[in-house]
Amino acid sequence: MVTSTTVTGVQQRGLSWLAGDAADRRAAGLHRELRARAAGDRLLNLASNDYLGLSTHPDVVAAAGVAAADFGGGAGASRLVSGTTGLHAALEAELADFFGTEAALVFSSGYLGNVGVIGALAGRGDLIVSDAGSHASLIDGCRLSRAEVVVVDRGDVQAVRDALASHPARRALVVTDSIYSVDGAVAPIAELYGAAQDFGATLIVDEAHALGVRGPGGRGIVAEQDLAGAPDLVVTTVLSKSLGAQGGAVLGSALLRDHLIDRARTFIFDTGLAPAAVGAARAALRILRAEPERVDRTRAAARTIAQLLGAPEPEAAVVSLIVGDPDRAVRAAQLCRERGVLVGCFRPPSVPVGTSRLRLTVRADLTDDEIATAANHIDAALREVGAR
Ligand SMILES: Cc1ncc(COP(=O)(O)O)c(C=O)c1O
């Protein structure tokens, strides 16, 4: 039998180490399970990012069906080969118009949009200052870019300035979420933009959790701060949360869009976003424009459930209830589920050690009764595991 020997002299064979790794994860309370939802289940879902409740809107579902009927179940090829349909082009124009930018480019996921734009704008010899609250997709984009990466504390504008001042680089990027995905807090976008401008850097802002939730008509924090279309500012977003579909988009100048088409590897070497998702996202964007009150309903739902559970007033649609210990958090989430309420459970590495939590996300279509019922069950579950 052939085995490989590590430098420490431990003999390993192939994937034999996986069992030990799995045991370690279980012992640390960090094992994860996939749970399949059944169609039409009656769970009260406070774990999705479908903030506006549009993923099940009849117009969105119908548009997905029509797009699939017209163009097929998948795009069939990279956008650059034959994977671009008229629907993709229309969605890009509509997104650019909505966000107030010159252009937009759609990717097959928000994750790939973030990885693609960072790698296309920074490389060896460049500097990226990354906010510690950045989503994993921004972090992975930084890592893959081969640029020097300086991570600063969440929202620490002075640390961003210091990093930009002390690292002479060819080019510099500052990257951050506008609403931190873990707890829904808002990043100081105007101040970060000011810092980036002062040092000739470009700011990339991920508006994944702000679209449909913050800003005029749900246009996000960049628009709220009057920065829509500003120079040296790149916005990324997802079609998979408030738009109830799938996919991501990068928004900025027409020159940036051209650059990404030529340089973003996750655009070039990836099959185009499925037409059904494009159709769904277009329909959802139309509804968001026509019914901006959905944004207010989402924010009100977040405030109500936070109040009922004694949590601080949320700045977006996420309510974070810190439990601490990962096993306890998992148990609390399980108890909620047994009582018909689906909640998110975030553990390391998604959150720092010792801050495992229940993460609640609301939707515009939740009724007051549903919110009250959910809050009762969540409160009872937290008490049962000794977290309150
Ligand atoms: C802030 C943020 N950016 C990007 C993504 C990735 O988007 P997608 O799920 O569409 O790939 C997510 C989560 O999914 C996110 O929370």
Ligand as a Chemical Component Dictionary entry (heavy atoms), coordinates in Angstrom:
data_LIG
# 
_chem_comp.id                   LIG 
_chem_comp.type                 NON-POLYMER 
_chem_comp.pdbx_formal_charge   0 
_chem_comp.three_letter_code    LIG 
# 
loop_
_chem_comp_atom.comp_id 
_chem_comp_atom.atom_id 
_chem_comp_atom.alt_atom_id 
_chem_comp_atom.type_symbol 
_chem_comp_atom.charge 
_chem_comp_atom.model_Cartn_x 
_chem_comp_atom.model_Cartn_y 
_chem_comp_atom.model_Cartn_z 
_chem_comp_atom.pdbx_ordinal 
LIG C1 C1 C 0 -22.958 40.569 1.155  1  
LIG C2 C2 C 0 -23.074 39.427 0.193  2  
LIG N1 N1 N 0 -22.458 39.507 -0.991 3  
LIG C3 C3 C 0 -22.505 38.508 -1.877 4  
LIG C4 C4 C 0 -23.199 37.350 -1.606 5  
LIG C5 C5 C 0 -23.198 36.266 -2.617 6  
LIG O1 O1 O 0 -24.337 36.336 -3.404 7  
LIG P1 P1 P 0 -24.930 35.057 -4.137 8  
LIG O2 O2 O 0 -25.576 34.227 -3.088 9  
LIG O3 O3 O 0 -25.896 35.632 -5.102 10 
LIG O4 O4 O 0 -23.813 34.352 -4.793 11 
LIG C6 C6 C 0 -23.884 37.231 -0.386 12 
LIG C7 C7 C 0 -24.671 36.062 0.014  13 
LIG O5 O5 O 0 -25.099 35.192 -0.521 14 
LIG C8 C8 C 0 -23.809 38.291 0.532  15 
LIG O6 O6 O 0 -24.429 38.199 1.716  16 
# 
loop_
_chem_comp_bond.comp_id 
_chem_comp_bond.atom_id_1 
_chem_comp_bond.atom_id_2 
_chem_comp_bond.value_order 
_chem_comp_bond.pdbx_ordinal 
LIG C1 C2 SING 1  
LIG C2 N1 SING 2  
LIG C2 C8 DOUB 3  
LIG N1 C3 DOUB 4  
LIG C3 C4 SING 5  
LIG C4 C5 SING 6  
LIG C4 C6 DOUB 7  
LIG C5 O1 SING 8  
LIG O1 P1 SING 9  
LIG P1 O2 DOUB 10 
LIG P1 O3 SING 11 
LIG P1 O4 SING 12 
LIG C6 C7 SING 13 
LIG C6 C8 SING 14 
LIG C7 O5 DOUB 15 
LIG C8 O6 SING 16 
# 
